[in-house]
Amino acid sequence: MKINIPRPSLYLIILSFVLLLLIFLFSFLLLIPKGKEYRKERITVKKAQKELRKYQSFHDKTAKELQKLQKENRNIIIAFDTAFNKERFEKQYKSYFSSLSLSKLATPVKNDEFLSYEVNTTSQINSPKSFYEFIEALNKSDWIIGVNFPIAFERDGELIKSSFTMKVYCADQNTTKAKAPTPSH
């Protein structure tokens, strides 16, 4: 028995078989191995995305906390940025004393990002109460000031002479402006 297939049909069958063979070769040699790599890469990307979300959440939480702290402590931040002015200090706090004089003990001491001045003050007061009112007023001043001990009180007639050292902290304008972002309001 002889199979009688027309020549164009035979070419079509052979071409279809070759194309089917090429599709199988393409699938088994390229698609399936790349599919396994794709699944591995997809798992790696999902892990990286999960880690990114974790770090993004930490970043957002930290940024929100930073903004909250900057808002709550805006006065302190501004106080650190305010340069110390001896004349303004004397004028502002002269009302607490009979006489007030400041003398700088040393040149500014550079500690990391802050400059600190040691200031020796001598004053004459009527009672220790005015000195404590002065200390209270320092807490509300435009500067960050630390009063160092010992505080010497000496009676001179009806007046009390007080002498103490205080440290004024202010930011070094050269380092903080370059490093620190401005606080968000």
Salt bridges, closest charged atoms under 4 A:
ASP60 OD1 - HIS59 ND1 3.44
GLU113 OE2 - LYS179 NZ 3.51
ASP142 OD2 - ARG88 NH2 2.05
ASP156 OD2 - LYS161 NZ 3.98
ASP172 OD2 - LYS110 NZ 2.68
